[in-house]
């Protein structure tokens, strides 16, 4: 089953900056086989809001944030479930 986009998400963490990219993994490849979120906004250094991208497979997937400093590690408790 392929799911549509449009779910608003809020990510709490540290080191967030304007221009961050949010992706949701879609398999064992993690961020290399991911769906990009849209409308990504770093509201502060500790909070990002975004909207899930389309074409995702149902399941629980890793959530990744990429900034100038690199890409976040996968944290199971931070998975997003479609």
Chimera marker file (.cmm) of the C-alpha trace (Angstrom):
<marker_set name="trace">
<marker id="1" x="0.000" y="0.000" z="0.000" r="1" g="1" b="0" radius="0.5"/>
<marker id="2" x="1.338" y="3.449" z="-0.934" r="1" g="1" b="0" radius="0.5"/>
<marker id="3" x="0.227" y="6.306" z="1.310" r="1" g="1" b="0" radius="0.5"/>
<marker id="4" x="-0.331" y="9.935" z="0.495" r="1" g="1" b="0" radius="0.5"/>
<marker id="5" x="1.379" y="12.914" z="2.010" r="1" g="1" b="0" radius="0.5"/>
<marker id="6" x="0.075" y="15.631" z="4.226" r="1" g="1" b="0" radius="0.5"/>
<marker id="7" x="0.658" y="14.735" z="7.873" r="1" g="1" b="0" radius="0.5"/>
<marker id="8" x="2.068" y="17.637" z="9.894" r="1" g="1" b="0" radius="0.5"/>
<marker id="9" x="4.942" y="16.606" z="12.166" r="1" g="1" b="0" radius="0.5"/>
<marker id="10" x="6.966" y="18.368" z="14.860" r="1" g="1" b="0" radius="0.5"/>
<marker id="11" x="10.522" y="17.272" z="15.628" r="1" g="1" b="0" radius="0.5"/>
<marker id="12" x="12.205" y="18.218" z="18.890" r="1" g="1" b="0" radius="0.5"/>
<marker id="13" x="15.987" y="18.055" z="19.222" r="1" g="1" b="0" radius="0.5"/>
<marker id="14" x="19.013" y="20.326" z="19.148" r="1" g="1" b="0" radius="0.5"/>
<marker id="15" x="21.114" y="22.160" z="16.591" r="1" g="1" b="0" radius="0.5"/>
<marker id="16" x="18.340" y="22.803" z="14.072" r="1" g="1" b="0" radius="0.5"/>
<marker id="17" x="18.943" y="25.609" z="11.576" r="1" g="1" b="0" radius="0.5"/>
<marker id="18" x="17.130" y="27.215" z="8.682" r="1" g="1" b="0" radius="0.5"/>
<marker id="19" x="17.560" y="25.125" z="5.535" r="1" g="1" b="0" radius="0.5"/>
<marker id="20" x="17.358" y="21.768" z="7.346" r="1" g="1" b="0" radius="0.5"/>
<marker id="21" x="16.069" y="18.805" z="5.332" r="1" g="1" b="0" radius="0.5"/>
<marker id="22" x="13.717" y="16.227" z="6.858" r="1" g="1" b="0" radius="0.5"/>
<marker id="23" x="13.378" y="12.733" z="5.388" r="1" g="1" b="0" radius="0.5"/>
<marker id="24" x="11.553" y="9.588" z="6.442" r="1" g="1" b="0" radius="0.5"/>
<marker id="25" x="13.304" y="6.307" z="5.613" r="1" g="1" b="0" radius="0.5"/>
<marker id="26" x="11.523" y="3.670" z="3.568" r="1" g="1" b="0" radius="0.5"/>
<marker id="27" x="13.557" y="0.531" z="4.115" r="1" g="1" b="0" radius="0.5"/>
<marker id="28" x="16.838" y="-0.826" z="5.372" r="1" g="1" b="0" radius="0.5"/>
<marker id="29" x="18.721" y="1.874" z="3.450" r="1" g="1" b="0" radius="0.5"/>
<marker id="30" x="17.595" y="4.529" z="5.951" r="1" g="1" b="0" radius="0.5"/>
<marker id="31" x="18.015" y="8.028" z="4.646" r="1" g="1" b="0" radius="0.5"/>
<marker id="32" x="19.315" y="6.776" z="1.266" r="1" g="1" b="0" radius="0.5"/>
<marker id="33" x="15.864" y="5.385" z="0.393" r="1" g="1" b="0" radius="0.5"/>
<marker id="34" x="13.757" y="8.076" z="1.995" r="1" g="1" b="0" radius="0.5"/>
<marker id="35" x="10.765" y="10.284" z="1.289" r="1" g="1" b="0" radius="0.5"/>
<marker id="36" x="11.483" y="14.000" z="1.676" r="1" g="1" b="0" radius="0.5"/>
<marker id="37" x="9.193" y="16.074" z="3.869" r="1" g="1" b="0" radius="0.5"/>
<marker id="38" x="7.920" y="19.411" z="2.590" r="1" g="1" b="0" radius="0.5"/>
<marker id="39" x="7.279" y="22.765" z="4.235" r="1" g="1" b="0" radius="0.5"/>
<marker id="40" x="10.248" y="22.244" z="6.593" r="1" g="1" b="0" radius="0.5"/>
<marker id="41" x="10.630" y="25.128" z="9.041" r="1" g="1" b="0" radius="0.5"/>
<marker id="42" x="13.195" y="25.383" z="11.834" r="1" g="1" b="0" radius="0.5"/>
<marker id="43" x="11.160" y="27.406" z="14.315" r="1" g="1" b="0" radius="0.5"/>
<marker id="44" x="14.039" y="27.411" z="16.790" r="1" g="1" b="0" radius="0.5"/>
<marker id="45" x="17.325" y="25.545" z="17.382" r="1" g="1" b="0" radius="0.5"/>
<marker id="46" x="15.258" y="22.853" z="19.164" r="1" g="1" b="0" radius="0.5"/>
<marker id="47" x="12.100" y="22.518" z="17.025" r="1" g="1" b="0" radius="0.5"/>
<marker id="48" x="11.328" y="21.765" z="13.374" r="1" g="1" b="0" radius="0.5"/>
<marker id="49" x="7.916" y="21.452" z="11.766" r="1" g="1" b="0" radius="0.5"/>
<marker id="50" x="7.325" y="19.714" z="8.430" r="1" g="1" b="0" radius="0.5"/>
<marker id="51" x="4.715" y="17.904" z="6.333" r="1" g="1" b="0" radius="0.5"/>
<marker id="52" x="5.219" y="14.287" z="5.300" r="1" g="1" b="0" radius="0.5"/>
<marker id="53" x="5.951" y="13.641" z="1.642" r="1" g="1" b="0" radius="0.5"/>
<marker id="54" x="3.906" y="11.388" z="-0.648" r="1" g="1" b="0" radius="0.5"/>
<marker id="55" x="4.429" y="7.908" z="-2.022" r="1" g="1" b="0" radius="0.5"/>
<marker id="56" x="5.401" y="6.326" z="1.303" r="1" g="1" b="0" radius="0.5"/>
<marker id="57" x="5.028" y="2.657" z="2.186" r="1" g="1" b="0" radius="0.5"/>
<marker id="58" x="3.001" y="1.789" z="5.280" r="1" g="1" b="0" radius="0.5"/>
<marker id="59" x="5.130" y="1.025" z="8.324" r="1" g="1" b="0" radius="0.5"/>
<marker id="60" x="7.325" y="2.547" z="10.995" r="1" g="1" b="0" radius="0.5"/>
<marker id="61" x="10.363" y="4.314" z="9.533" r="1" g="1" b="0" radius="0.5"/>
<marker id="62" x="13.408" y="6.251" z="10.663" r="1" g="1" b="0" radius="0.5"/>
<marker id="63" x="13.150" y="10.014" z="10.769" r="1" g="1" b="0" radius="0.5"/>
<marker id="64" x="16.260" y="11.960" z="9.697" r="1" g="1" b="0" radius="0.5"/>
<marker id="65" x="17.209" y="15.633" z="9.879" r="1" g="1" b="0" radius="0.5"/>
<marker id="66" x="20.059" y="16.919" z="7.718" r="1" g="1" b="0" radius="0.5"/>
<marker id="67" x="21.795" y="20.255" z="8.340" r="1" g="1" b="0" radius="0.5"/>
<marker id="68" x="25.201" y="21.727" z="7.434" r="1" g="1" b="0" radius="0.5"/>
<marker id="69" x="26.597" y="19.614" z="10.298" r="1" g="1" b="0" radius="0.5"/>
<marker id="70" x="25.440" y="16.301" z="8.796" r="1" g="1" b="0" radius="0.5"/>
<marker id="71" x="22.555" y="13.850" z="9.109" r="1" g="1" b="0" radius="0.5"/>
<marker id="72" x="21.061" y="12.711" z="12.389" r="1" g="1" b="0" radius="0.5"/>
<marker id="73" x="21.438" y="9.099" z="13.479" r="1" g="1" b="0" radius="0.5"/>
<marker id="74" x="18.401" y="6.823" z="13.482" r="1" g="1" b="0" radius="0.5"/>
<marker id="75" x="16.739" y="6.687" z="16.889" r="1" g="1" b="0" radius="0.5"/>
<marker id="76" x="14.059" y="3.973" z="17.118" r="1" g="1" b="0" radius="0.5"/>
<marker id="77" x="11.964" y="5.980" z="19.570" r="1" g="1" b="0" radius="0.5"/>
<marker id="78" x="11.809" y="8.748" z="16.945" r="1" g="1" b="0" radius="0.5"/>
<marker id="79" x="10.370" y="6.624" z="14.122" r="1" g="1" b="0" radius="0.5"/>
<marker id="80" x="7.436" y="7.977" z="12.135" r="1" g="1" b="0" radius="0.5"/>
<marker id="81" x="4.590" y="5.553" z="11.437" r="1" g="1" b="0" radius="0.5"/>
<marker id="82" x="2.521" y="5.918" z="8.259" r="1" g="1" b="0" radius="0.5"/>
<link id1="1" id2="2" r="1" g="1" b="0" radius="0.2"/>
<link id1="2" id2="3" r="1" g="1" b="0" radius="0.2"/>
<link id1="3" id2="4" r="1" g="1" b="0" radius="0.2"/>
<link id1="4" id2="5" r="1" g="1" b="0" radius="0.2"/>
<link id1="5" id2="6" r="1" g="1" b="0" radius="0.2"/>
<link id1="6" id2="7" r="1" g="1" b="0" radius="0.2"/>
<link id1="7" id2="8" r="1" g="1" b="0" radius="0.2"/>
<link id1="8" id2="9" r="1" g="1" b="0" radius="0.2"/>
<link id1="9" id2="10" r="1" g="1" b="0" radius="0.2"/>
<link id1="10" id2="11" r="1" g="1" b="0" radius="0.2"/>
<link id1="11" id2="12" r="1" g="1" b="0" radius="0.2"/>
<link id1="12" id2="13" r="1" g="1" b="0" radius="0.2"/>
<link id1="13" id2="14" r="1" g="1" b="0" radius="0.2"/>
<link id1="14" id2="15" r="1" g="1" b="0" radius="0.2"/>
<link id1="15" id2="16" r="1" g="1" b="0" radius="0.2"/>
<link id1="16" id2="17" r="1" g="1" b="0" radius="0.2"/>
<link id1="17" id2="18" r="1" g="1" b="0" radius="0.2"/>
<link id1="18" id2="19" r="1" g="1" b="0" radius="0.2"/>
<link id1="19" id2="20" r="1" g="1" b="0" radius="0.2"/>
<link id1="20" id2="21" r="1" g="1" b="0" radius="0.2"/>
<link id1="21" id2="22" r="1" g="1" b="0" radius="0.2"/>
<link id1="22" id2="23" r="1" g="1" b="0" radius="0.2"/>
<link id1="23" id2="24" r="1" g="1" b="0" radius="0.2"/>
<link id1="24" id2="25" r="1" g="1" b="0" radius="0.2"/>
<link id1="25" id2="26" r="1" g="1" b="0" radius="0.2"/>
<link id1="26" id2="27" r="1" g="1" b="0" radius="0.2"/>
<link id1="27" id2="28" r="1" g="1" b="0" radius="0.2"/>
<link id1="28" id2="29" r="1" g="1" b="0" radius="0.2"/>
<link id1="29" id2="30" r="1" g="1" b="0" radius="0.2"/>
<link id1="30" id2="31" r="1" g="1" b="0" radius="0.2"/>
<link id1="31" id2="32" r="1" g="1" b="0" radius="0.2"/>
<link id1="32" id2="33" r="1" g="1" b="0" radius="0.2"/>
<link id1="33" id2="34" r="1" g="1" b="0" radius="0.2"/>
<link id1="34" id2="35" r="1" g="1" b="0" radius="0.2"/>
<link id1="35" id2="36" r="1" g="1" b="0" radius="0.2"/>
<link id1="36" id2="37" r="1" g="1" b="0" radius="0.2"/>
<link id1="37" id2="38" r="1" g="1" b="0" radius="0.2"/>
<link id1="38" id2="39" r="1" g="1" b="0" radius="0.2"/>
<link id1="39" id2="40" r="1" g="1" b="0" radius="0.2"/>
<link id1="40" id2="41" r="1" g="1" b="0" radius="0.2"/>
<link id1="41" id2="42" r="1" g="1" b="0" radius="0.2"/>
<link id1="42" id2="43" r="1" g="1" b="0" radius="0.2"/>
<link id1="43" id2="44" r="1" g="1" b="0" radius="0.2"/>
<link id1="44" id2="45" r="1" g="1" b="0" radius="0.2"/>
<link id1="45" id2="46" r="1" g="1" b="0" radius="0.2"/>
<link id1="46" id2="47" r="1" g="1" b="0" radius="0.2"/>
<link id1="47" id2="48" r="1" g="1" b="0" radius="0.2"/>
<link id1="48" id2="49" r="1" g="1" b="0" radius="0.2"/>
<link id1="49" id2="50" r="1" g="1" b="0" radius="0.2"/>
<link id1="50" id2="51" r="1" g="1" b="0" radius="0.2"/>
<link id1="51" id2="52" r="1" g="1" b="0" radius="0.2"/>
<link id1="52" id2="53" r="1" g="1" b="0" radius="0.2"/>
<link id1="53" id2="54" r="1" g="1" b="0" radius="0.2"/>
<link id1="54" id2="55" r="1" g="1" b="0" radius="0.2"/>
<link id1="55" id2="56" r="1" g="1" b="0" radius="0.2"/>
<link id1="56" id2="57" r="1" g="1" b="0" radius="0.2"/>
<link id1="57" id2="58" r="1" g="1" b="0" radius="0.2"/>
<link id1="58" id2="59" r="1" g="1" b="0" radius="0.2"/>
<link id1="59" id2="60" r="1" g="1" b="0" radius="0.2"/>
<link id1="60" id2="61" r="1" g="1" b="0" radius="0.2"/>
<link id1="61" id2="62" r="1" g="1" b="0" radius="0.2"/>
<link id1="62" id2="63" r="1" g="1" b="0" radius="0.2"/>
<link id1="63" id2="64" r="1" g="1" b="0" radius="0.2"/>
<link id1="64" id2="65" r="1" g="1" b="0" radius="0.2"/>
<link id1="65" id2="66" r="1" g="1" b="0" radius="0.2"/>
<link id1="66" id2="67" r="1" g="1" b="0" radius="0.2"/>
<link id1="67" id2="68" r="1" g="1" b="0" radius="0.2"/>
<link id1="68" id2="69" r="1" g="1" b="0" radius="0.2"/>
<link id1="69" id2="70" r="1" g="1" b="0" radius="0.2"/>
<link id1="70" id2="71" r="1" g="1" b="0" radius="0.2"/>
<link id1="71" id2="72" r="1" g="1" b="0" radius="0.2"/>
<link id1="72" id2="73" r="1" g="1" b="0" radius="0.2"/>
<link id1="73" id2="74" r="1" g="1" b="0" radius="0.2"/>
<link id1="74" id2="75" r="1" g="1" b="0" radius="0.2"/>
<link id1="75" id2="76" r="1" g="1" b="0" radius="0.2"/>
<link id1="76" id2="77" r="1" g="1" b="0" radius="0.2"/>
<link id1="77" id2="78" r="1" g="1" b="0" radius="0.2"/>
<link id1="78" id2="79" r="1" g="1" b="0" radius="0.2"/>
<link id1="79" id2="80" r="1" g="1" b="0" radius="0.2"/>
<link id1="80" id2="81" r="1" g="1" b="0" radius="0.2"/>
<link id1="81" id2="82" r="1" g="1" b="0" radius="0.2"/>
</marker_set>
